Amino acid sequence: MGRYDMEEIIELVAQECGVTKDDILKGRDREARKAAVYLTKKHTEVTNREIGKWFGGVSYSAVSKVMERTEQEMEANRNMRRRINRMNKKLSQVKG
């Protein structure tokens, strides 16, 4: 699977969720932010610490917690799972 940078992923999530990159980075849209963190972790080699810095200075452990919670929510929330899976598929097709 190809690798992306965080900027590309945040742009895709913003477009798919109908929000701005600023909304994601500042946490104004929680679901889009979770999707961006999740997809960044899945499609980049960036560390949790670096992801945390990009997303407003959150700790690396908070990034781990977001990943864990997002995976749990995806199991319980079909709409969220579909949306993230659709973005994941787009990312896989483009650089896959």
C-alpha positions as CSV (number, residue, x, y, z in Angstrom):
1,M,0.0,0.0,0.0
2,G,1.3,3.5,-0.9
3,R,2.2,6.0,1.8
4,Y,0.7,9.4,2.1
5,D,1.5,12.5,4.1
6,M,-0.8,13.8,6.8
7,E,-1.8,16.8,4.7
8,E,-3.2,14.6,1.9
9,I,-5.2,12.6,4.3
10,I,-6.6,15.6,6.1
11,E,-7.6,17.1,2.7
12,L,-9.4,13.9,1.7
13,V,-11.3,13.6,5.0
14,A,-12.3,17.3,4.8
15,Q,-13.6,16.8,1.3
16,E,-15.5,13.6,2.1
17,C,-17.0,15.0,5.3
18,G,-17.8,18.4,4.0
19,V,-15.7,20.3,6.5
20,T,-12.6,22.4,6.4
21,K,-9.1,21.2,7.3
22,D,-9.2,23.7,10.1
23,D,-12.4,22.1,11.5
24,I,-10.5,18.8,11.6
25,L,-7.3,20.1,13.1
26,K,-9.1,22.2,15.8
27,G,-11.6,19.4,16.7
28,R,-14.7,21.3,15.5
29,D,-15.9,18.1,13.8
30,R,-15.2,15.2,16.1
31,E,-16.1,12.4,13.7
32,A,-14.0,13.9,10.8
33,R,-11.1,14.4,13.3
34,K,-11.3,10.7,14.4
35,A,-11.4,9.6,10.8
36,A,-8.3,11.7,10.0
37,V,-6.3,10.4,12.9
38,Y,-7.3,6.8,12.1
39,L,-6.5,7.1,8.4
40,T,-3.2,9.0,9.1
41,K,-2.1,6.2,11.4
42,K,-3.1,3.5,8.8
43,H,-1.7,5.2,5.7
44,T,1.5,6.9,7.0
45,E,4.6,6.0,8.9
46,V,4.1,9.0,11.2
47,T,4.5,8.4,14.9
48,N,1.7,9.0,17.4
49,R,3.7,11.9,18.8
50,E,3.9,13.6,15.4
51,I,0.2,13.0,14.8
52,G,-0.5,14.5,18.1
53,K,1.5,17.7,17.2
54,W,-0.5,18.1,14.0
55,F,-3.8,17.7,15.7
56,G,-3.3,20.5,18.2
57,G,-0.6,19.2,20.5
58,V,-2.4,16.1,21.9
59,S,-0.2,13.5,23.6
60,Y,0.9,10.3,21.9
61,S,-1.2,8.3,24.3
62,A,-4.3,10.4,23.4
63,V,-3.6,9.4,19.7
64,S,-3.6,5.8,20.8
65,K,-6.8,6.2,22.6
66,V,-8.5,7.9,19.6
67,M,-7.4,4.9,17.5
68,E,-8.9,2.5,20.0
69,R,-12.1,4.4,20.4
70,T,-12.5,4.9,16.6
71,E,-12.1,1.2,16.0
72,Q,-14.8,0.5,18.7
73,E,-17.1,3.0,17.2
74,M,-16.7,1.6,13.7
75,E,-17.8,-1.8,15.0
76,A,-21.0,-0.2,16.6
77,N,-21.8,2.6,14.1
78,R,-22.4,1.3,10.5
79,N,-22.5,4.8,9.0
80,M,-19.1,5.7,10.5
81,R,-17.6,2.4,9.4
82,R,-18.9,2.9,5.8
83,R,-17.6,6.4,5.6
84,I,-14.1,5.5,6.9
85,N,-14.0,2.4,4.8
86,R,-14.9,4.4,1.7
87,M,-12.0,6.9,2.4
88,N,-9.7,4.0,3.2
89,K,-10.6,2.4,-0.2
90,K,-9.9,5.7,-2.0
91,L,-6.5,6.0,-0.4
92,S,-5.7,2.4,-1.2
93,Q,-6.7,2.8,-4.9
94,V,-4.8,5.9,-5.5
95,K,-1.4,4.8,-4.2
96,G,-2.1,1.1,-3.8
